[in-house]
């Protein structure tokens, strides 16, 4: 059966989705689901499956490996792909397959606005791969638009925005540029040598979000049961640890922090992180379900913000 390009792409997305969700899974089990998906689809024979497996590795950089005698699963990330990129790509494939397979449900699905600035991603990818300096017109919220030449280092997706980390030509500091504030971008005729020692995971390792300033400190919070489950399912940072009350009390005593037990706040989390504005805002999202215990300056800063918000919202 000859497939159109669109049908072939849909099959690749579908295979990845099924194997990632149900693997390890056999080819027989894959075909049972494939035929059930549509009464008009022919089974995928082993030769076709092996060819699609190779195509998936070439196109997506995701490896499907054999487990035991006749089952398959998605492998761990390849050496040139980080775990976060690997997981994000799989999540995108799950979503793409869902949208493609159930287009008739479009009116029942609510999706946030598409990331503005994503149209520049391919150009930035080319610049990173080929070592090409970017000509960019950039418009900060509080300033006039200006033209600059940027040497790209890496990209980051955060809160539905893409950010480019780059050095301005002739400068040494890596700065953050939000792609939704790019007015125009093009490849220049200038080249640069990539810094092979640059490691994005190390670069972002001490931070949450896009602000990369401030000293790394031990941070402890306590939460309600609901917030504990939320943070456990979606950790804010790789350093996040859920600690028992006994260890939390010892840590509080060592820090000289006054402590008053609160029955509804029995779950303690520790972080080793720079308390940046993004981290602060994320904790504020938990509102009354979270209390910052230390560092004291961070607790007091958040306390002042909450008091100010109360004053603004206070009825006359």
PyMOL commands that set and color helices and strands:
alter all, ss='L'
color gray80, all
select helices_A, chain A and resi 5-22+27-37+46-60+83-101+103-108+118-130+179-181+200-204+225-233+245-255+277-289+296-313
alter helices_A, ss='H'
color red, helices_A
select strands_A, chain A and resi 25-26+64-67+71-74+132-138+146-158+161-168+174-178+182-191+216-223+241-243+267-274+290-294
alter strands_A, ss='S'
color yellow, strands_A
deselect
rebuild
show_as cartoon
